[in-house]
Amino acid sequence: MNMYESMLVMSFYTIGNRYQIYSGVPPEQAVTTVIYINDTDDSVISRTDSTSVEGFSAKPEF
């Protein structure tokens, strides 16, 4: 993955976790999994979830 794709994961975590929270999932239970899949052979390139980021807070700050 290039640098852009690596940083894009944080946006997916934020959007995914907030969507879950707004849908009623408690903030401490919101987990978003990002899976990058190779389009040619459908192999998994990378799989991470929002709990793997140290200091990442699923709770939205207003």
All heavy atoms as a GROMACS GRO file, in nm:
protein
  489
    1MET      N    1   0.085  -0.119   0.000
    1MET     CA    2   0.000   0.000   0.000
    1MET      C    3   0.088   0.124   0.000
    1MET      O    4   0.196   0.124   0.059
    1MET     CB    5  -0.089   0.002   0.124
    1MET     CG    6  -0.193  -0.106   0.126
    1MET     SD    7  -0.314  -0.086   0.257
    1MET     CE    8  -0.214  -0.082   0.401
    2ASN      N    9   0.038   0.228  -0.062
    2ASN     CA   10   0.113   0.352  -0.061
    2ASN      C   11   0.074   0.436   0.061
    2ASN      O   12  -0.014   0.397   0.140
    2ASN     CB   13   0.093   0.429  -0.193
    2ASN     CG   14  -0.051   0.469  -0.215
    2ASN    OD1   15  -0.125   0.497  -0.122
    2ASN    ND2   16  -0.092   0.471  -0.341
    3MET      N   17   0.138   0.549   0.079
    3MET     CA   18   0.116   0.634   0.196
    3MET      C   19  -0.029   0.682   0.204
    3MET      O   20  -0.089   0.684   0.312
    3MET     CB   21   0.211   0.753   0.193
    3MET     CG   22   0.195   0.843   0.312
    3MET     SD   23   0.240   0.759   0.463
    3MET     CE   24   0.382   0.851   0.508
    4TYR      N   25  -0.088   0.719   0.093
    4TYR     CA   26  -0.226   0.765   0.090
    4TYR      C   27  -0.321   0.658   0.142
    4TYR      O   28  -0.407   0.684   0.225
    4TYR     CB   29  -0.266   0.808  -0.051
    4TYR     CG   30  -0.413   0.841  -0.065
    4TYR    CD1   31  -0.464   0.959  -0.012
    4TYR    CD2   32  -0.500   0.753  -0.128
    4TYR    CE1   33  -0.599   0.989  -0.022
    4TYR    CE2   34  -0.634   0.782  -0.140
    4TYR     CZ   35  -0.683   0.900  -0.087
    4TYR     OH   36  -0.817   0.928  -0.098
    5GLU      N   37  -0.304   0.536   0.094
    5GLU     CA   38  -0.391   0.426   0.136
    5GLU      C   39  -0.374   0.394   0.284
    5GLU      O   40  -0.469   0.360   0.353
    5GLU     CB   41  -0.364   0.302   0.051
    5GLU     CG   42  -0.408   0.318  -0.092
    5GLU     CD   43  -0.352   0.211  -0.184
    5GLU    OE1   44  -0.242   0.158  -0.154
    5GLU    OE2   45  -0.418   0.180  -0.283
    6SER      N   46  -0.252   0.407   0.334
    6SER     CA   47  -0.226   0.383   0.475
    6SER      C   48  -0.295   0.488   0.563
    6SER      O   49  -0.349   0.454   0.668
    6SER     CB   50  -0.075   0.386   0.502
    6SER     OG   51  -0.011   0.283   0.432
    7MET      N   52  -0.292   0.612   0.521
    7MET     CA   53  -0.356   0.718   0.599
    7MET      C   54  -0.508   0.715   0.584
    7MET      O   55  -0.580   0.756   0.674
    7MET     CB   56  -0.301   0.855   0.556
    7MET     CG   57  -0.153   0.873   0.584
    7MET     SD   58  -0.108   0.841   0.756
    7MET     CE   59  -0.183   0.978   0.837
    8LEU      N   60  -0.556   0.667   0.472
    8LEU     CA   61  -0.700   0.659   0.446
    8LEU      C   62  -0.769   0.568   0.547
    8LEU      O   63  -0.886   0.589   0.581
    8LEU     CB   64  -0.723   0.610   0.304
    8LEU     CG   65  -0.863   0.620   0.247
    8LEU    CD1   66  -0.912   0.764   0.250
    8LEU    CD2   67  -0.865   0.566   0.106
    9VAL      N   68  -0.696   0.470   0.600
    9VAL     CA   69  -0.752   0.378   0.698
    9VAL      C   70  -0.808   0.454   0.818
    9VAL      O   71  -0.914   0.420   0.871
    9VAL     CB   72  -0.645   0.275   0.742
    9VAL    CG1   73  -0.688   0.197   0.862
    9VAL    CG2   74  -0.614   0.182   0.627
   10MET      N   75  -0.739   0.559   0.863
   10MET     CA   76  -0.786   0.637   0.978
   10MET      C   77  -0.922   0.700   0.950
   10MET      O   78  -1.008   0.706   1.037
   10MET     CB   79  -0.684   0.745   1.015
   10MET     CG   80  -0.554   0.689   1.068
   10MET     SD   81  -0.576   0.586   1.216
   10MET     CE   82  -0.624   0.708   1.333
   11SER      N   83  -0.942   0.746   0.828
   11SER     CA   84  -1.072   0.803   0.790
   11SER      C   85  -1.181   0.697   0.794
   11SER      O   86  -1.291   0.722   0.841
   11SER     CB   87  -1.066   0.865   0.650
   11SER     OG   88  -0.976   0.971   0.646
   12PHE      N   89  -1.149   0.578   0.744
   12PHE     CA   90  -1.246   0.468   0.748
   12PHE      C   91  -1.282   0.433   0.892
   12PHE      O   92  -1.399   0.409   0.924
   12PHE     CB   93  -1.191   0.344   0.678
   12PHE     CG   94  -1.175   0.359   0.529
   12PHE    CD1   95  -1.072   0.293   0.464
   12PHE    CD2   96  -1.261   0.437   0.454
   12PHE    CE1   97  -1.057   0.305   0.326
   12PHE    CE2   98  -1.247   0.449   0.316
   12PHE     CZ   99  -1.144   0.382   0.253
   13TYR      N  100  -1.181   0.429   0.980
   13TYR     CA  101  -1.208   0.400   1.122
   13TYR      C  102  -1.301   0.505   1.182
   13TYR      O  103  -1.399   0.472   1.249
   13TYR     CB  104  -1.079   0.401   1.204
   13TYR     CG  105  -0.983   0.288   1.178
   13TYR    CD1  106  -0.850   0.300   1.214
   13TYR    CD2  107  -1.023   0.168   1.121
   13TYR    CE1  108  -0.760   0.198   1.193
   13TYR    CE2  109  -0.932   0.065   1.099
   13TYR     CZ  110  -0.801   0.082   1.135
   13TYR     OH  111  -0.712  -0.020   1.115
   14THR      N  112  -1.270   0.630   1.157
   14THR     CA  113  -1.350   0.739   1.215
   14THR      C  114  -1.493   0.735   1.164
   14THR      O  115  -1.588   0.740   1.243
   14THR     CB  116  -1.286   0.876   1.181
   14THR    OG1  117  -1.152   0.877   1.233
   14THR    CG2  118  -1.364   0.989   1.242
   15ILE      N  119  -1.510   0.725   1.034
   15ILE     CA  120  -1.644   0.723   0.976
   15ILE      C  121  -1.721   0.598   1.019
   15ILE      O  122  -1.837   0.605   1.058
   15ILE     CB  123  -1.637   0.732   0.823
   15ILE    CG1  124  -1.583   0.869   0.782
   15ILE    CG2  125  -1.772   0.707   0.759
   15ILE    CD1  126  -1.542   0.879   0.637
   16GLY      N  127  -1.656   0.483   1.014
   16GLY     CA  128  -1.721   0.358   1.050
   16GLY      C  129  -1.763   0.354   1.196
   16GLY      O  130  -1.876   0.315   1.230
   17ASN      N  131  -1.674   0.397   1.284
   17ASN     CA  132  -1.707   0.397   1.427
   17ASN      C  133  -1.818   0.498   1.458
   17ASN      O  134  -1.909   0.468   1.534
   17ASN     CB  135  -1.584   0.425   1.511
   17ASN     CG  136  -1.493   0.306   1.524
   17ASN    OD1  137  -1.518   0.201   1.466
   17ASN    ND2  138  -1.387   0.319   1.600
   18ARG      N  139  -1.810   0.615   1.400
   18ARG     CA  140  -1.916   0.715   1.427
   18ARG      C  141  -2.051   0.668   1.373
   18ARG      O  142  -2.153   0.691   1.437
   18ARG     CB  143  -1.877   0.850   1.367
   18ARG     CG  144  -1.767   0.914   1.449
   18ARG     CD  145  -1.742   1.053   1.411
   18ARG     NE  146  -1.639   1.105   1.499
   18ARG     CZ  147  -1.605   1.230   1.505
   18ARG    NH1  148  -1.665   1.318   1.429
   18ARG    NH2  149  -1.511   1.269   1.588
   19TYR      N  150  -2.052   0.605   1.258
   19TYR     CA  151  -2.177   0.552   1.204
   19TYR      C  152  -2.239   0.453   1.304
   19TYR      O  153  -2.359   0.457   1.330
   19TYR     CB  154  -2.152   0.483   1.070
   19TYR     CG  155  -2.276   0.421   1.011
   19TYR    CD1  156  -2.366   0.498   0.939
   19TYR    CD2  157  -2.303   0.286   1.030
   19TYR    CE1  158  -2.481   0.441   0.886
   19TYR    CE2  159  -2.417   0.228   0.978
   19TYR     CZ  160  -2.506   0.306   0.906
   19TYR     OH  161  -2.620   0.250   0.855
   20GLN      N  162  -2.156   0.366   1.358
   20GLN     CA  163  -2.206   0.269   1.455
   20GLN      C  164  -2.259   0.338   1.581
   20GLN      O  165  -2.365   0.302   1.633
   20GLN     CB  166  -2.094   0.171   1.494
   20GLN     CG  167  -2.053   0.080   1.381
   20GLN     CD  168  -1.937  -0.007   1.420
   20GLN    OE1  169  -1.949  -0.086   1.513
   20GLN    NE2  170  -1.826   0.007   1.351
   21ILE      N  171  -2.187   0.437   1.630
   21ILE     CA  172  -2.229   0.509   1.750
   21ILE      C  173  -2.360   0.581   1.726
   21ILE      O  174  -2.451   0.576   1.809
   21ILE     CB  175  -2.118   0.608   1.795
   21ILE    CG1  176  -1.997   0.529   1.844
   21ILE    CG2  177  -2.169   0.701   1.903
   21ILE    CD1  178  -1.871   0.612   1.860
   22TYR      N  179  -2.374   0.647   1.612
   22TYR     CA  180  -2.499   0.718   1.580
   22TYR      C  181  -2.614   0.620   1.561
   22TYR      O  182  -2.730   0.657   1.574
   22TYR     CB  183  -2.483   0.804   1.455
   22TYR     CG  184  -2.381   0.915   1.470
   22TYR    CD1  185  -2.311   0.960   1.360
   22TYR    CD2  186  -2.355   0.975   1.593
   22TYR    CE1  187  -2.217   1.063   1.372
   22TYR    CE2  188  -2.261   1.075   1.605
   22TYR     CZ  189  -2.192   1.119   1.495
   22TYR     OH  190  -2.100   1.220   1.507
   23SER      N  191  -2.582   0.493   1.531
   23SER     CA  192  -2.685   0.391   1.515
   23SER      C  193  -2.719   0.321   1.646
   23SER      O  194  -2.800   0.228   1.648
   23SER     CB  195  -2.640   0.286   1.412
   23SER     OG  196  -2.626   0.346   1.286
   24GLY      N  197  -2.654   0.363   1.755
   24GLY     CA  198  -2.689   0.310   1.886
   24GLY      C  199  -2.589   0.216   1.951
   24GLY      O  200  -2.611   0.168   2.061
   25VAL      N  201  -2.477   0.188   1.884
   25VAL     CA  202  -2.375   0.102   1.944
   25VAL      C  203  -2.299   0.184   2.048
   25VAL      O  204  -2.259   0.297   2.020
   25VAL     CB  205  -2.276   0.050   1.835
   25VAL    CG1  206  -2.162  -0.028   1.898
   25VAL    CG2  207  -2.349  -0.032   1.732
   26PRO      N  208  -2.279   0.132   2.169
   26PRO     CA  209  -2.200   0.205   2.269
   26PRO      C  210  -2.058   0.233   2.217
   26PRO      O  211  -1.999   0.147   2.151
   26PRO     CB  212  -2.196   0.110   2.389
   26PRO     CG  213  -2.311   0.018   2.370
   26PRO     CD  214  -2.330   0.004   2.222
   27PRO      N  215  -2.004   0.351   2.244
   27PRO     CA  216  -1.872   0.388   2.190
   27PRO      C  217  -1.762   0.288   2.220
   27PRO      O  218  -1.677   0.261   2.135
   27PRO     CB  219  -1.842   0.522   2.259
   27PRO     CG  220  -1.975   0.577   2.292
   27PRO     CD  221  -2.063   0.459   2.321
   28GLU      N  222  -1.764   0.227   2.337
   28GLU     CA  223  -1.659   0.131   2.371
   28GLU      C  224  -1.673  -0.001   2.296
   28GLU      O  225  -1.580  -0.081   2.293
   28GLU     CB  226  -1.654   0.106   2.522
   28GLU     CG  227  -1.782   0.060   2.585
   28GLU     CD  228  -1.882   0.171   2.618
   28GLU    OE1  229  -1.848   0.291   2.606
   28GLU    OE2  230  -1.995   0.137   2.653
   29GLN      N  231  -1.787  -0.024   2.230
   29GLN     CA  232  -1.808  -0.147   2.153
   29GLN      C  233  -1.797  -0.126   2.002
   29GLN      O  234  -1.800  -0.222   1.926
   29GLN     CB  235  -1.945  -0.206   2.185
   29GLN     CG  236  -1.958  -0.257   2.326
   29GLN     CD  237  -2.096  -0.313   2.354
   29GLN    OE1  238  -2.179  -0.325   2.264
   29GLN    NE2  239  -2.121  -0.344   2.479
   30ALA      N  240  -1.784  -0.001   1.959
   30ALA     CA  241  -1.774   0.028   1.815
   30ALA      C  242  -1.637  -0.013   1.762
   30ALA      O  243  -1.535   0.033   1.810
   30ALA     CB  244  -1.798   0.177   1.790
   31VAL      N  245  -1.637  -0.102   1.664
   31VAL     CA  246  -1.513  -0.149   1.601
   31VAL      C  247  -1.536  -0.154   1.450
   31VAL      O  248  -1.632  -0.212   1.403
   31VAL     CB  249  -1.473  -0.290   1.651
   31VAL    CG1  250  -1.348  -0.338   1.579
   31VAL    CG2  251  -1.450  -0.289   1.801
   32THR      N  252  -1.445  -0.091   1.377
   32THR     CA  253  -1.453  -0.092   1.231
   32THR      C  254  -1.335  -0.169   1.176
   32THR      O  255  -1.221  -0.144   1.214
   32THR     CB  256  -1.450   0.053   1.176
   32THR    OG1  257  -1.564   0.122   1.227
   32THR    CG2  258  -1.453   0.054   1.025
   33THR      N  259  -1.361  -0.265   1.089
   33THR     CA  260  -1.256  -0.344   1.026
   33THR      C  261  -1.239  -0.298   0.882
   33THR      O  262  -1.336  -0.287   0.808
   33THR     CB  263  -1.291  -0.495   1.028
   33THR    OG1  264  -1.311  -0.534   1.164
   33THR    CG2  265  -1.182  -0.578   0.966
   34VAL      N  266  -1.114  -0.272   0.844
   34VAL     CA  267  -1.081  -0.231   0.708
   34VAL      C  268  -1.002  -0.344   0.644
   34VAL      O  269  -0.901  -0.388   0.697
   34VAL     CB  270  -0.998  -0.101   0.707
   34VAL    CG1  271  -0.958  -0.064   0.565
   34VAL    CG2  272  -1.077   0.012   0.771
   35ILE      N  273  -1.051  -0.391   0.529
   35ILE     CA  274  -0.985  -0.500   0.457
   35ILE      C  275  -0.953  -0.452   0.316
   35ILE      O  276  -1.043  -0.414   0.241
   35ILE     CB  277  -1.076  -0.624   0.451
   35ILE    CG1  278  -1.118  -0.667   0.591
   35ILE    CG2  279  -1.006  -0.738   0.377
   35ILE    CD1  280  -1.227  -0.773   0.592
   36TYR      N  281  -0.824  -0.454   0.281
   36TYR     CA  282  -0.783  -0.424   0.145
   36TYR      C  283  -0.770  -0.558   0.072
   36TYR      O  284  -0.701  -0.648   0.119
   36TYR     CB  285  -0.649  -0.350   0.142
   36TYR     CG  286  -0.660  -0.203   0.177
   36TYR    CD1  287  -0.617  -0.155   0.300
   36TYR    CD2  288  -0.712  -0.114   0.085
   36TYR    CE1  289  -0.626  -0.021   0.331
   36TYR    CE2  290  -0.722   0.021   0.116
   36TYR     CZ  291  -0.679   0.067   0.239
   36TYR     OH  292  -0.689   0.200   0.269
   37ILE      N  293  -0.836  -0.568  -0.044
   37ILE     CA  294  -0.838  -0.692  -0.122
   37ILE      C  295  -0.777  -0.667  -0.259
   37ILE      O  296  -0.811  -0.568  -0.326
   37ILE     CB  297  -0.981  -0.747  -0.136
   37ILE    CG1  298  -1.036  -0.778   0.003
   37ILE    CG2  299  -0.986  -0.868  -0.226
   37ILE    CD1  300  -1.181  -0.823   0.004
   38ASN      N  301  -0.690  -0.757  -0.302
   38ASN     CA  302  -0.631  -0.750  -0.435
   38ASN      C  303  -0.740  -0.780  -0.537
   38ASN      O  304  -0.802  -0.886  -0.534
   38ASN     CB  305  -0.516  -0.852  -0.446
   38ASN     CG  306  -0.443  -0.840  -0.577
   38ASN    OD1  307  -0.497  -0.800  -0.678
   38ASN    ND2  308  -0.316  -0.877  -0.574
   39ASP      N  309  -0.762  -0.688  -0.628
   39ASP     CA  310  -0.870  -0.701  -0.726
   39ASP      C  311  -0.848  -0.816  -0.824
   39ASP      O  312  -0.944  -0.876  -0.872
   39ASP     CB  313  -0.885  -0.569  -0.802
   39ASP     CG  314  -1.009  -0.565  -0.887
   39ASP    OD1  315  -1.113  -0.619  -0.845
   39ASP    OD2  316  -1.004  -0.507  -0.997
   40THR      N  317  -0.723  -0.849  -0.852
   40THR     CA  318  -0.698  -0.952  -0.952
   40THR      C  319  -0.721  -1.094  -0.902
   40THR      O  320  -0.775  -1.176  -0.974
   40THR     CB  321  -0.553  -0.944  -1.005
   40THR    OG1  322  -0.467  -0.890  -0.908
   40THR    CG2  323  -0.544  -0.868  -1.132
   41ASP      N  324  -0.680  -1.121  -0.779
   41ASP     CA  325  -0.695  -1.259  -0.731
   41ASP      C  326  -0.775  -1.271  -0.601
   41ASP      O  327  -0.781  -1.378  -0.542
   41ASP     CB  328  -0.558  -1.324  -0.715
   41ASP     CG  329  -0.472  -1.258  -0.610
   41ASP    OD1  330  -0.517  -1.163  -0.544
   41ASP    OD2  331  -0.356  -1.302  -0.593
   42ASP      N  332  -0.837  -1.163  -0.558
   42ASP     CA  333  -0.921  -1.160  -0.437
   42ASP      C  334  -0.847  -1.200  -0.309
   42ASP      O  335  -0.909  -1.240  -0.211
   42ASP     CB  336  -1.046  -1.248  -0.453
   42ASP     CG  337  -1.142  -1.191  -0.555
   42ASP    OD1  338  -1.145  -1.067  -0.570
   42ASP    OD2  339  -1.215  -1.269  -0.618
   43SER      N  340  -0.716  -1.189  -0.308
   43SER     CA  341  -0.641  -1.217  -0.185
   43SER      C  342  -0.642  -1.094  -0.094
   43SER      O  343  -0.649  -0.981  -0.140
   43SER     CB  344  -0.496  -1.257  -0.218
   43SER     OG  345  -0.429  -1.149  -0.280
   44VAL      N  346  -0.637  -1.118   0.035
   44VAL     CA  347  -0.638  -1.010   0.133
   44VAL      C  348  -0.497  -0.951   0.141
   44VAL      O  349  -0.401  -1.022   0.171
   44VAL     CB  350  -0.684  -1.061   0.271
   44VAL    CG1  351  -0.670  -0.952   0.375
   44VAL    CG2  352  -0.827  -1.111   0.263
   45ILE      N  353  -0.487  -0.822   0.114
   45ILE     CA  354  -0.360  -0.752   0.121
   45ILE      C  355  -0.334  -0.708   0.265
   45ILE      O  356  -0.224  -0.723   0.317
   45ILE     CB  357  -0.358  -0.629   0.028
   45ILE    CG1  358  -0.375  -0.674  -0.116
   45ILE    CG2  359  -0.232  -0.548   0.047
   45ILE    CD1  360  -0.400  -0.561  -0.213
   46SER      N  361  -0.436  -0.654   0.329
   46SER     CA  362  -0.423  -0.603   0.464
   46SER      C  363  -0.558  -0.608   0.534
   46SER      O  364  -0.661  -0.581   0.474
   46SER     CB  365  -0.371  -0.458   0.459
   46SER     OG  366  -0.371  -0.401   0.586
   47ARG      N  367  -0.555  -0.641   0.663
   47ARG     CA  368  -0.677  -0.643   0.744
   47ARG      C  369  -0.642  -0.582   0.880
   47ARG      O  370  -0.555  -0.633   0.949
   47ARG     CB  371  -0.728  -0.784   0.763
   47ARG     CG  372  -0.849  -0.796   0.854
   47ARG     CD  373  -0.881  -0.940   0.890
   47ARG     NE  374  -0.912  -1.018   0.772
   47ARG     CZ  375  -1.035  -1.057   0.739
   47ARG    NH1  376  -1.135  -1.030   0.816
   47ARG    NH2  377  -1.056  -1.126   0.628
   48THR      N  378  -0.709  -0.473   0.915
   48THR     CA  379  -0.688  -0.409   1.045
   48THR      C  380  -0.822  -0.363   1.099
   48THR      O  381  -0.919  -0.350   1.025
   48THR     CB  382  -0.594  -0.287   1.035
   48THR    OG1  383  -0.648  -0.194   0.941
   48THR    CG2  384  -0.455  -0.326   0.993
   49ASP      N  385  -0.827  -0.339   1.228
   49ASP     CA  386  -0.949  -0.282   1.284
   49ASP      C  387  -0.913  -0.165   1.375
   49ASP      O  388  -0.798  -0.145   1.410
   49ASP     CB  389  -1.034  -0.386   1.358
   49ASP     CG  390  -0.968  -0.443   1.479
   49ASP    OD1  391  -0.931  -0.367   1.570
   49ASP    OD2  392  -0.954  -0.567   1.485
   50SER      N  393  -1.014  -0.088   1.410
   50SER     CA  394  -0.992   0.036   1.483
   50SER      C  395  -0.937   0.015   1.624
   50SER      O  396  -0.884   0.108   1.683
   50SER     CB  397  -1.122   0.118   1.490
   50SER     OG  398  -1.227   0.041   1.545
   51THR      N  399  -0.943  -0.107   1.677
   51THR     CA  400  -0.884  -0.132   1.808
   51THR      C  401  -0.733  -0.144   1.800
   51THR      O  402  -0.665  -0.140   1.903
   51THR     CB  403  -0.941  -0.260   1.873
   51THR    OG1  404  -0.910  -0.372   1.790
   51THR    CG2  405  -1.091  -0.250   1.892
   52SER      N  406  -0.678  -0.158   1.680
   52SER     CA  407  -0.533  -0.175   1.664
   52SER      C  408  -0.458  -0.042   1.671
   52SER      O  409  -0.336  -0.042   1.676
   52SER     CB  410  -0.501  -0.245   1.533
   52SER     OG  411  -0.539  -0.164   1.424
   53VAL      N  412  -0.531   0.069   1.672
   53VAL     CA  413  -0.467   0.200   1.675
   53VAL      C  414  -0.461   0.248   1.820
   53VAL      O  415  -0.563   0.270   1.883
   53VAL     CB  416  -0.546   0.301   1.589
   53VAL    CG1  417  -0.479   0.438   1.592
   53VAL    CG2  418  -0.557   0.251   1.447
   54GLU      N  419  -0.340   0.261   1.869
   54GLU     CA  420  -0.322   0.305   2.007
   54GLU      C  421  -0.372   0.449   2.023
   54GLU      O  422  -0.339   0.536   1.945
   54GLU     CB  423  -0.175   0.300   2.045
   54GLU     CG  424  -0.148   0.333   2.190
   54GLU     CD  425  -0.002   0.317   2.226
   54GLU    OE1  426   0.063   0.228   2.170
   54GLU    OE2  427   0.043   0.396   2.308
   55GLY      N  428  -0.456   0.468   2.121
   55GLY     CA  429  -0.506   0.601   2.148
   55GLY      C  430  -0.626   0.641   2.063
   55GLY      O  431  -0.676   0.751   2.075
   56PHE      N  432  -0.672   0.554   1.973
   56PHE     CA  433  -0.786   0.588   1.890
   56PHE      C  434  -0.912   0.582   1.975
   56PHE      O  435  -0.937   0.484   2.044
   56PHE     CB  436  -0.800   0.491   1.772
   56PHE     CG  437  -0.913   0.525   1.679
   56PHE    CD1  438  -0.897   0.625   1.585
   56PHE    CD2  439  -1.033   0.461   1.687
   56PHE    CE1  440  -1.001   0.658   1.500
   56PHE    CE2  441  -1.138   0.493   1.602
   56PHE     CZ  442  -1.120   0.593   1.509
   57SER      N  443  -0.990   0.686   1.969
   57SER     CA  444  -1.112   0.691   2.047
   57SER      C  445  -1.232   0.683   1.953
   57SER      O  446  -1.244   0.762   1.859
   57SER     CB  447  -1.120   0.821   2.126
   57SER     OG  448  -1.244   0.834   2.190
   58ALA      N  449  -1.320   0.588   1.978
   58ALA     CA  450  -1.440   0.574   1.896
   58ALA      C  451  -1.544   0.678   1.935
   58ALA      O  452  -1.636   0.706   1.861
   58ALA     CB  453  -1.499   0.435   1.913
   59LYS      N  454  -1.527   0.737   2.052
   59LYS     CA  455  -1.625   0.834   2.102
   59LYS      C  456  -1.606   0.967   2.030
   59LYS      O  457  -1.498   1.024   2.033
   59LYS     CB  458  -1.606   0.853   2.252
   59LYS     CG  459  -1.710   0.939   2.315
   59LYS     CD  460  -1.690   0.944   2.466
   59LYS     CE  461  -1.796   1.028   2.531
   59LYS     NZ  462  -1.778   1.033   2.676
   60PRO      N  463  -1.711   1.018   1.966
   60PRO     CA  464  -1.696   1.144   1.895
   60PRO      C  465  -1.679   1.260   1.993
   60PRO      O  466  -1.738   1.261   2.100
   60PRO     CB  467  -1.828   1.158   1.818
   60PRO     CG  468  -1.923   1.067   1.883
   60PRO     CD  469  -1.844   0.961   1.951
   61GLU      N  470  -1.593   1.352   1.956
   61GLU     CA  471  -1.570   1.470   2.039
   61GLU      C  472  -1.639   1.589   1.974
   61GLU      O  473  -1.621   1.616   1.857
   61GLU     CB  474  -1.420   1.495   2.053
   61GLU     CG  475  -1.351   1.381   2.122
   61GLU     CD  476  -1.201   1.402   2.130
   61GLU    OE1  477  -1.155   1.516   2.118
   61GLU    OE2  478  -1.130   1.302   2.150
   62PHE      N  479  -1.718   1.658   2.051
   62PHE     CA  480  -1.790   1.775   1.999
   62PHE      C  481  -1.740   1.900   2.063
   62PHE      O  482  -1.700   1.911   2.170
   62PHE     CB  483  -1.941   1.761   2.023
   62PHE     CG  484  -2.000   1.644   1.951
   62PHE    CD1  485  -2.028   1.525   2.016
   62PHE    CD2  486  -2.026   1.652   1.816
   62PHE    CE1  487  -2.082   1.417   1.950
   62PHE    CE2  488  -2.082   1.544   1.749
   62PHE     CZ  489  -2.110   1.428   1.817
   0.00000   0.00000   0.00000
